[in-house]
Amino acid sequence: MTLWPWLRLLYKYGALLDWRLYWHRVLFLTAMAGTNSCFAALEAVLYSRAWARQPLNEEPVFILGHPR
């Protein structure tokens, strides 16, 4: 999860958290979300041109089966 969705979740549900018990988990997840945001930005810079050049198939893909 990147930082902005995590911060939105904290804003929406932060009042429901028991901050005395879980402050360290919130801090760790916030740090990891910030790290993921940095890597997502780097990935976009490195691969955005390759993604734009990738041809897309117009026909739909149907995946049949039961998830395991």
PDB file of N, CA, C and O in Angstrom:
ATOM      1  N   MET A   1       0.845  -1.160   0.000  1.00  0.00           N
ATOM      2  CA  MET A   1       0.000   0.000   0.000  1.00  0.00           C
ATOM      3  C   MET A   1       0.900   1.236   0.000  1.00  0.00           C
ATOM      4  O   MET A   1       1.913   1.289   0.698  1.00  0.00           O
ATOM      5  N   THR A   2       0.514   2.205  -0.784  1.00  0.00           N
ATOM      6  CA  THR A   2       1.278   3.450  -0.808  1.00  0.00           C
ATOM      7  C   THR A   2       0.775   4.395   0.283  1.00  0.00           C
ATOM      8  O   THR A   2      -0.203   4.110   0.975  1.00  0.00           O
ATOM      9  N   LEU A   3       1.457   5.505   0.416  1.00  0.00           N
ATOM     10  CA  LEU A   3       1.221   6.384   1.554  1.00  0.00           C
ATOM     11  C   LEU A   3      -0.162   7.028   1.562  1.00  0.00           C
ATOM     12  O   LEU A   3      -0.812   7.074   2.606  1.00  0.00           O
ATOM     13  N   TRP A   4      -0.627   7.530   0.402  1.00  0.00           N
ATOM     14  CA  TRP A   4      -1.902   8.268   0.407  1.00  0.00           C
ATOM     15  C   TRP A   4      -3.095   7.388   0.759  1.00  0.00           C
ATOM     16  O   TRP A   4      -3.931   7.817   1.554  1.00  0.00           O
ATOM     17  N   PRO A   5      -3.221   6.177   0.210  1.00  0.00           N
ATOM     18  CA  PRO A   5      -4.339   5.323   0.665  1.00  0.00           C
ATOM     19  C   PRO A   5      -4.238   4.972   2.153  1.00  0.00           C
ATOM     20  O   PRO A   5      -5.257   4.887   2.839  1.00  0.00           O
ATOM     21  N   TRP A   6      -3.032   4.770   2.647  1.00  0.00           N
ATOM     22  CA  TRP A   6      -2.843   4.470   4.062  1.00  0.00           C
ATOM     23  C   TRP A   6      -3.276   5.654   4.934  1.00  0.00           C
ATOM     24  O   TRP A   6      -3.944   5.471   5.951  1.00  0.00           O
ATOM     25  N   LEU A   7      -2.893   6.857   4.533  1.00  0.00           N
ATOM     26  CA  LEU A   7      -3.287   8.034   5.311  1.00  0.00           C
ATOM     27  C   LEU A   7      -4.796   8.251   5.276  1.00  0.00           C
ATOM     28  O   LEU A   7      -5.378   8.686   6.269  1.00  0.00           O
ATOM     29  N   ARG A   8      -5.439   7.951   4.139  1.00  0.00           N
ATOM     30  CA  ARG A   8      -6.894   8.047   4.076  1.00  0.00           C
ATOM     31  C   ARG A   8      -7.550   7.041   5.016  1.00  0.00           C
ATOM     32  O   ARG A   8      -8.534   7.365   5.681  1.00  0.00           O
ATOM     33  N   LEU A   9      -7.011   5.818   5.077  1.00  0.00           N
ATOM     34  CA  LEU A   9      -7.542   4.833   6.011  1.00  0.00           C
ATOM     35  C   LEU A   9      -7.365   5.271   7.458  1.00  0.00           C
ATOM     36  O   LEU A   9      -8.269   5.107   8.277  1.00  0.00           O
ATOM     37  N   LEU A  10      -6.210   5.825   7.768  1.00  0.00           N
ATOM     38  CA  LEU A  10      -5.983   6.318   9.125  1.00  0.00           C
ATOM     39  C   LEU A  10      -6.930   7.461   9.471  1.00  0.00           C
ATOM     40  O   LEU A  10      -7.428   7.547  10.593  1.00  0.00           O
ATOM     41  N   TYR A  11      -7.173   8.332   8.507  1.00  0.00           N
ATOM     42  CA  TYR A  11      -8.088   9.448   8.751  1.00  0.00           C
ATOM     43  C   TYR A  11      -9.503   8.945   8.986  1.00  0.00           C
ATOM     44  O   TYR A  11     -10.211   9.441   9.863  1.00  0.00           O
ATOM     45  N   LYS A  12      -9.913   7.949   8.190  1.00  0.00           N
ATOM     46  CA  LYS A  12     -11.277   7.442   8.277  1.00  0.00           C
ATOM     47  C   LYS A  12     -11.502   6.567   9.511  1.00  0.00           C
ATOM     48  O   LYS A  12     -12.536   6.679  10.168  1.00  0.00           O
ATOM     49  N   TYR A  13     -10.534   5.694   9.830  1.00  0.00           N
ATOM     50  CA  TYR A  13     -10.730   4.719  10.898  1.00  0.00           C
ATOM     51  C   TYR A  13      -9.787   4.904  12.086  1.00  0.00           C
ATOM     52  O   TYR A  13      -9.753   4.062  12.983  1.00  0.00           O
ATOM     53  N   GLY A  14      -9.034   5.979  12.101  1.00  0.00           N
ATOM     54  CA  GLY A  14      -8.062   6.189  13.171  1.00  0.00           C
ATOM     55  C   GLY A  14      -8.677   6.304  14.548  1.00  0.00           C
ATOM     56  O   GLY A  14      -8.048   5.937  15.540  1.00  0.00           O
ATOM     57  N   ALA A  15      -9.890   6.804  14.625  1.00  0.00           N
ATOM     58  CA  ALA A  15     -10.547   6.940  15.925  1.00  0.00           C
ATOM     59  C   ALA A  15     -10.925   5.585  16.514  1.00  0.00           C
ATOM     60  O   ALA A  15     -11.149   5.475  17.719  1.00  0.00           O
ATOM     61  N   LEU A  16     -10.996   4.566  15.684  1.00  0.00           N
ATOM     62  CA  LEU A  16     -11.365   3.237  16.150  1.00  0.00           C
ATOM     63  C   LEU A  16     -10.170   2.431  16.666  1.00  0.00           C
ATOM     64  O   LEU A  16     -10.347   1.370  17.265  1.00  0.00           O
ATOM     65  N   LEU A  17      -8.964   2.930  16.435  1.00  0.00           N
ATOM     66  CA  LEU A  17      -7.756   2.224  16.867  1.00  0.00           C
ATOM     67  C   LEU A  17      -7.494   2.435  18.355  1.00  0.00           C
ATOM     68  O   LEU A  17      -7.776   3.497  18.910  1.00  0.00           O
ATOM     69  N   ASP A  18      -6.963   1.426  18.968  1.00  0.00           N
ATOM     70  CA  ASP A  18      -6.473   1.573  20.339  1.00  0.00           C
ATOM     71  C   ASP A  18      -5.001   1.990  20.222  1.00  0.00           C
ATOM     72  O   ASP A  18      -4.106   1.148  20.150  1.00  0.00           O
ATOM     73  N   TRP A  19      -4.779   3.285  20.207  1.00  0.00           N
ATOM     74  CA  TRP A  19      -3.444   3.829  19.929  1.00  0.00           C
ATOM     75  C   TRP A  19      -2.424   3.427  20.982  1.00  0.00           C
ATOM     76  O   TRP A  19      -1.239   3.317  20.669  1.00  0.00           O
ATOM     77  N   ARG A  20      -2.844   3.206  22.208  1.00  0.00           N
ATOM     78  CA  ARG A  20      -1.892   2.819  23.253  1.00  0.00           C
ATOM     79  C   ARG A  20      -1.285   1.447  22.981  1.00  0.00           C
ATOM     80  O   ARG A  20      -0.124   1.199  23.309  1.00  0.00           O
ATOM     81  N   LEU A  21      -2.068   0.562  22.383  1.00  0.00           N
ATOM     82  CA  LEU A  21      -1.576  -0.788  22.108  1.00  0.00           C
ATOM     83  C   LEU A  21      -0.905  -0.919  20.748  1.00  0.00           C
ATOM     84  O   LEU A  21       0.023  -1.712  20.589  1.00  0.00           O
ATOM     85  N   TYR A  22      -1.367  -0.143  19.756  1.00  0.00           N
ATOM     86  CA  TYR A  22      -0.941  -0.379  18.376  1.00  0.00           C
ATOM     87  C   TYR A  22      -0.161   0.773  17.761  1.00  0.00           C
ATOM     88  O   TYR A  22      -0.006   0.810  16.540  1.00  0.00           O
ATOM     89  N   TRP A  23       0.330   1.705  18.548  1.00  0.00           N
ATOM     90  CA  TRP A  23       1.042   2.851  17.978  1.00  0.00           C
ATOM     91  C   TRP A  23       2.269   2.406  17.192  1.00  0.00           C
ATOM     92  O   TRP A  23       2.586   2.983  16.153  1.00  0.00           O
ATOM     93  N   HIS A  24       2.965   1.373  17.689  1.00  0.00           N
ATOM     94  CA  HIS A  24       4.180   0.919  17.016  1.00  0.00           C
ATOM     95  C   HIS A  24       3.851   0.264  15.673  1.00  0.00           C
ATOM     96  O   HIS A  24       4.633   0.379  14.729  1.00  0.00           O
ATOM     97  N   ARG A  25       2.722  -0.413  15.574  1.00  0.00           N
ATOM     98  CA  ARG A  25       2.316  -1.008  14.303  1.00  0.00           C
ATOM     99  C   ARG A  25       1.917   0.069  13.294  1.00  0.00           C
ATOM    100  O   ARG A  25       2.237  -0.028  12.110  1.00  0.00           O
ATOM    101  N   VAL A  26       1.220   1.089  13.774  1.00  0.00           N
ATOM    102  CA  VAL A  26       0.838   2.196  12.893  1.00  0.00           C
ATOM    103  C   VAL A  26       2.089   2.911  12.390  1.00  0.00           C
ATOM    104  O   VAL A  26       2.169   3.266  11.214  1.00  0.00           O
ATOM    105  N   LEU A  27       3.049   3.121  13.260  1.00  0.00           N
ATOM    106  CA  LEU A  27       4.293   3.767  12.859  1.00  0.00           C
ATOM    107  C   LEU A  27       5.036   2.934  11.822  1.00  0.00           C
ATOM    108  O   LEU A  27       5.533   3.473  10.833  1.00  0.00           O
ATOM    109  N   PHE A  28       5.116   1.610  12.043  1.00  0.00           N
ATOM    110  CA  PHE A  28       5.798   0.731  11.094  1.00  0.00           C
ATOM    111  C   PHE A  28       5.077   0.730   9.746  1.00  0.00           C
ATOM    112  O   PHE A  28       5.720   0.832   8.701  1.00  0.00           O
ATOM    113  N   LEU A  29       3.752   0.615   9.761  1.00  0.00           N
ATOM    114  CA  LEU A  29       3.003   0.597   8.508  1.00  0.00           C
ATOM    115  C   LEU A  29       3.089   1.927   7.773  1.00  0.00           C
ATOM    116  O   LEU A  29       3.093   1.956   6.543  1.00  0.00           O
ATOM    117  N   THR A  30       3.157   3.016   8.507  1.00  0.00           N
ATOM    118  CA  THR A  30       3.327   4.319   7.873  1.00  0.00           C
ATOM    119  C   THR A  30       4.697   4.411   7.201  1.00  0.00           C
ATOM    120  O   THR A  30       4.808   4.927   6.088  1.00  0.00           O
ATOM    121  N   ALA A  31       5.726   3.921   7.861  1.00  0.00           N
ATOM    122  CA  ALA A  31       7.067   3.920   7.264  1.00  0.00           C
ATOM    123  C   ALA A  31       7.113   3.030   6.026  1.00  0.00           C
ATOM    124  O   ALA A  31       7.722   3.397   5.021  1.00  0.00           O
ATOM    125  N   MET A  32       6.478   1.871   6.092  1.00  0.00           N
ATOM    126  CA  MET A  32       6.471   0.974   4.943  1.00  0.00           C
ATOM    127  C   MET A  32       5.666   1.556   3.783  1.00  0.00           C
ATOM    128  O   MET A  32       6.041   1.385   2.623  1.00  0.00           O
ATOM    129  N   ALA A  33       4.570   2.237   4.086  1.00  0.00           N
ATOM    130  CA  ALA A  33       3.781   2.869   3.036  1.00  0.00           C
ATOM    131  C   ALA A  33       4.580   3.983   2.359  1.00  0.00           C
ATOM    132  O   ALA A  33       4.493   4.158   1.143  1.00  0.00           O
ATOM    133  N   GLY A  34       5.351   4.729   3.133  1.00  0.00           N
ATOM    134  CA  GLY A  34       6.222   5.750   2.547  1.00  0.00           C
ATOM    135  C   GLY A  34       7.289   5.141   1.660  1.00  0.00           C
ATOM    136  O   GLY A  34       7.593   5.674   0.593  1.00  0.00           O
ATOM    137  N   THR A  35       7.860   4.025   2.097  1.00  0.00           N
ATOM    138  CA  THR A  35       8.860   3.315   1.290  1.00  0.00           C
ATOM    139  C   THR A  35       8.236   2.806  -0.001  1.00  0.00           C
ATOM    140  O   THR A  35       8.826   2.935  -1.073  1.00  0.00           O
ATOM    141  N   ASN A  36       7.040   2.225   0.102  1.00  0.00           N
ATOM    142  CA  ASN A  36       6.352   1.733  -1.093  1.00  0.00           C
ATOM    143  C   ASN A  36       6.042   2.866  -2.062  1.00  0.00           C
ATOM    144  O   ASN A  36       6.093   2.672  -3.277  1.00  0.00           O
ATOM    145  N   SER A  37       5.724   4.033  -1.544  1.00  0.00           N
ATOM    146  CA  SER A  37       5.454   5.184  -2.408  1.00  0.00           C
ATOM    147  C   SER A  37       6.706   5.599  -3.164  1.00  0.00           C
ATOM    148  O   SER A  37       6.638   5.932  -4.348  1.00  0.00           O
ATOM    149  N   CYS A  38       7.838   5.581  -2.492  1.00  0.00           N
ATOM    150  CA  CYS A  38       9.100   5.924  -3.158  1.00  0.00           C
ATOM    151  C   CYS A  38       9.429   4.925  -4.264  1.00  0.00           C
ATOM    152  O   CYS A  38       9.827   5.317  -5.361  1.00  0.00           O
ATOM    153  N   PHE A  39       9.263   3.641  -3.978  1.00  0.00           N
ATOM    154  CA  PHE A  39       9.534   2.626  -4.999  1.00  0.00           C
ATOM    155  C   PHE A  39       8.527   2.692  -6.140  1.00  0.00           C
ATOM    156  O   PHE A  39       8.894   2.443  -7.288  1.00  0.00           O
ATOM    157  N   ALA A  40       7.264   3.021  -5.857  1.00  0.00           N
ATOM    158  CA  ALA A  40       6.266   3.164  -6.915  1.00  0.00           C
ATOM    159  C   ALA A  40       6.613   4.326  -7.839  1.00  0.00           C
ATOM    160  O   ALA A  40       6.455   4.222  -9.055  1.00  0.00           O
ATOM    161  N   ALA A  41       7.082   5.422  -7.272  1.00  0.00           N
ATOM    162  CA  ALA A  41       7.480   6.570  -8.088  1.00  0.00           C
ATOM    163  C   ALA A  41       8.695   6.225  -8.945  1.00  0.00           C
ATOM    164  O   ALA A  41       8.750   6.594 -10.119  1.00  0.00           O
ATOM    165  N   LEU A  42       9.660   5.526  -8.371  1.00  0.00           N
ATOM    166  CA  LEU A  42      10.838   5.103  -9.127  1.00  0.00           C
ATOM    167  C   LEU A  42      10.453   4.156 -10.245  1.00  0.00           C
ATOM    168  O   LEU A  42      10.959   4.275 -11.361  1.00  0.00           O
ATOM    169  N   GLU A  43       9.565   3.220  -9.962  1.00  0.00           N
ATOM    170  CA  GLU A  43       9.097   2.287 -10.978  1.00  0.00           C
ATOM    171  C   GLU A  43       8.395   3.020 -12.111  1.00  0.00           C
ATOM    172  O   GLU A  43       8.590   2.675 -13.276  1.00  0.00           O
ATOM    173  N   ALA A  44       7.587   4.016 -11.798  1.00  0.00           N
ATOM    174  CA  ALA A  44       6.896   4.781 -12.828  1.00  0.00           C
ATOM    175  C   ALA A  44       7.884   5.541 -13.707  1.00  0.00           C
ATOM    176  O   ALA A  44       7.702   5.625 -14.922  1.00  0.00           O
ATOM    177  N   VAL A  45       8.925   6.091 -13.098  1.00  0.00           N
ATOM    178  CA  VAL A  45       9.931   6.815 -13.878  1.00  0.00           C
ATOM    179  C   VAL A  45      10.690   5.860 -14.801  1.00  0.00           C
ATOM    180  O   VAL A  45      10.937   6.182 -15.963  1.00  0.00           O
ATOM    181  N   LEU A  46      11.055   4.701 -14.288  1.00  0.00           N
ATOM    182  CA  LEU A  46      11.862   3.764 -15.067  1.00  0.00           C
ATOM    183  C   LEU A  46      11.081   3.036 -16.153  1.00  0.00           C
ATOM    184  O   LEU A  46      11.637   2.748 -17.214  1.00  0.00           O
ATOM    185  N   TYR A  47       9.813   2.733 -15.919  1.00  0.00           N
ATOM    186  CA  TYR A  47       9.089   1.851 -16.819  1.00  0.00           C
ATOM    187  C   TYR A  47       7.884   2.466 -17.512  1.00  0.00           C
ATOM    188  O   TYR A  47       7.192   1.758 -18.243  1.00  0.00           O
ATOM    189  N   SER A  48       7.602   3.736 -17.322  1.00  0.00           N
ATOM    190  CA  SER A  48       6.386   4.322 -17.906  1.00  0.00           C
ATOM    191  C   SER A  48       6.406   4.288 -19.431  1.00  0.00           C
ATOM    192  O   SER A  48       5.368   4.054 -20.050  1.00  0.00           O
ATOM    193  N   ARG A  49       7.560   4.514 -20.046  1.00  0.00           N
ATOM    194  CA  ARG A  49       7.635   4.466 -21.505  1.00  0.00           C
ATOM    195  C   ARG A  49       7.402   3.050 -22.022  1.00  0.00           C
ATOM    196  O   ARG A  49       6.719   2.862 -23.029  1.00  0.00           O
ATOM    197  N   ALA A  50       7.962   2.061 -21.345  1.00  0.00           N
ATOM    198  CA  ALA A  50       7.759   0.675 -21.760  1.00  0.00           C
ATOM    199  C   ALA A  50       6.290   0.275 -21.614  1.00  0.00           C
ATOM    200  O   ALA A  50       5.759  -0.446 -22.458  1.00  0.00           O
ATOM    201  N   TRP A  51       5.638   0.732 -20.561  1.00  0.00           N
ATOM    202  CA  TRP A  51       4.216   0.437 -20.384  1.00  0.00           C
ATOM    203  C   TRP A  51       3.388   1.086 -21.492  1.00  0.00           C
ATOM    204  O   TRP A  51       2.434   0.486 -21.987  1.00  0.00           O
ATOM    205  N   ALA A  52       3.746   2.301 -21.879  1.00  0.00           N
ATOM    206  CA  ALA A  52       2.998   3.014 -22.918  1.00  0.00           C
ATOM    207  C   ALA A  52       3.167   2.349 -24.280  1.00  0.00           C
ATOM    208  O   ALA A  52       2.249   2.395 -25.099  1.00  0.00           O
ATOM    209  N   ARG A  53       4.315   1.734 -24.541  1.00  0.00           N
ATOM    210  CA  ARG A  53       4.574   1.072 -25.823  1.00  0.00           C
ATOM    211  C   ARG A  53       3.946  -0.312 -25.914  1.00  0.00           C
ATOM    212  O   ARG A  53       3.830  -0.864 -27.008  1.00  0.00           O
ATOM    213  N   GLN A  54       3.546  -0.871 -24.801  1.00  0.00           N
ATOM    214  CA  GLN A  54       3.014  -2.237 -24.791  1.00  0.00           C
ATOM    215  C   GLN A  54       1.664  -2.286 -25.510  1.00  0.00           C
ATOM    216  O   GLN A  54       0.725  -1.601 -25.107  1.00  0.00           O
ATOM    217  N   PRO A  55       1.559  -3.097 -26.579  1.00  0.00           N
ATOM    218  CA  PRO A  55       0.263  -3.192 -27.270  1.00  0.00           C
ATOM    219  C   PRO A  55      -0.741  -3.980 -26.421  1.00  0.00           C
ATOM    220  O   PRO A  55      -0.387  -4.939 -25.735  1.00  0.00           O
ATOM    221  N   LEU A  56      -1.990  -3.548 -26.489  1.00  0.00           N
ATOM    222  CA  LEU A  56      -3.048  -4.205 -25.740  1.00  0.00           C
ATOM    223  C   LEU A  56      -3.945  -4.980 -26.698  1.00  0.00           C
ATOM    224  O   LEU A  56      -4.252  -4.518 -27.797  1.00  0.00           O
ATOM    225  N   ASN A  57      -4.356  -6.151 -26.266  1.00  0.00           N
ATOM    226  CA  ASN A  57      -5.271  -6.967 -27.042  1.00  0.00           C
ATOM    227  C   ASN A  57      -6.690  -6.482 -26.785  1.00  0.00           C
ATOM    228  O   ASN A  57      -7.096  -6.331 -25.633  1.00  0.00           O
ATOM    229  N   GLU A  58      -7.450  -6.237 -27.857  1.00  0.00           N
ATOM    230  CA  GLU A  58      -8.806  -5.700 -27.719  1.00  0.00           C
ATOM    231  C   GLU A  58      -9.812  -6.760 -27.282  1.00  0.00           C
ATOM    232  O   GLU A  58     -10.881  -6.421 -26.774  1.00  0.00           O
ATOM    233  N   GLU A  59      -9.488  -8.031 -27.470  1.00  0.00           N
ATOM    234  CA  GLU A  59     -10.418  -9.089 -27.096  1.00  0.00           C
ATOM    235  C   GLU A  59     -10.390  -9.305 -25.584  1.00  0.00           C
ATOM    236  O   GLU A  59      -9.328  -9.252 -24.965  1.00  0.00           O
ATOM    237  N   PRO A  60     -11.560  -9.547 -24.993  1.00  0.00           N
ATOM    238  CA  PRO A  60     -11.589  -9.754 -23.532  1.00  0.00           C
ATOM    239  C   PRO A  60     -10.972 -11.099 -23.149  1.00  0.00           C
ATOM    240  O   PRO A  60     -10.943 -12.037 -23.946  1.00  0.00           O
ATOM    241  N   VAL A  61     -10.490 -11.167 -21.939  1.00  0.00           N
ATOM    242  CA  VAL A  61      -9.919 -12.391 -21.399  1.00  0.00           C
ATOM    243  C   VAL A  61     -10.843 -12.867 -20.285  1.00  0.00           C
ATOM    244  O   VAL A  61     -11.152 -12.122 -19.355  1.00  0.00           O
ATOM    245  N   PHE A  62     -11.278 -14.113 -20.392  1.00  0.00           N
ATOM    246  CA  PHE A  62     -12.126 -14.702 -19.357  1.00  0.00           C
ATOM    247  C   PHE A  62     -11.322 -15.763 -18.636  1.00  0.00           C
ATOM    248  O   PHE A  62     -10.758 -16.659 -19.263  1.00  0.00           O
ATOM    249  N   ILE A  63     -11.270 -15.663 -17.336  1.00  0.00           N
ATOM    250  CA  ILE A  63     -10.568 -16.650 -16.512  1.00  0.00           C
ATOM    251  C   ILE A  63     -11.627 -17.440 -15.770  1.00  0.00           C
ATOM    252  O   ILE A  63     -12.357 -16.905 -14.937  1.00  0.00           O
ATOM    253  N   LEU A  64     -11.697 -18.723 -16.089  1.00  0.00           N
ATOM    254  CA  LEU A  64     -12.695 -19.589 -15.488  1.00  0.00           C
ATOM    255  C   LEU A  64     -12.032 -20.469 -14.449  1.00  0.00           C
ATOM    256  O   LEU A  64     -10.900 -20.916 -14.631  1.00  0.00           O
ATOM    257  N   GLY A  65     -12.731 -20.710 -13.378  1.00  0.00           N
ATOM    258  CA  GLY A  65     -12.201 -21.594 -12.359  1.00  0.00           C
ATOM    259  C   GLY A  65     -12.517 -21.060 -10.989  1.00  0.00           C
ATOM    260  O   GLY A  65     -13.112 -19.994 -10.831  1.00  0.00           O
ATOM    261  N   HIS A  66     -12.117 -21.805 -10.028  1.00  0.00           N
ATOM    262  CA  HIS A  66     -12.363 -21.463  -8.631  1.00  0.00           C
ATOM    263  C   HIS A  66     -11.043 -21.036  -7.995  1.00  0.00           C
ATOM    264  O   HIS A  66     -10.038 -21.731  -8.146  1.00  0.00           O
ATOM    265  N   PRO A  67     -11.027 -19.903  -7.285  1.00  0.00           N
ATOM    266  CA  PRO A  67      -9.769 -19.502  -6.639  1.00  0.00           C
ATOM    267  C   PRO A  67      -9.364 -20.494  -5.551  1.00  0.00           C
ATOM    268  O   PRO A  67     -10.207 -21.049  -4.847  1.00  0.00           O
ATOM    269  N   ARG A  68      -8.090 -20.695  -5.436  1.00  0.00           N
ATOM    270  CA  ARG A  68      -7.611 -21.658  -4.452  1.00  0.00           C
ATOM    271  C   ARG A  68      -7.331 -20.994  -3.139  1.00  0.00           C
ATOM    272  O   ARG A  68      -6.917 -21.656  -2.187  1.00  0.00           O
TER     273      ARG A  68
END
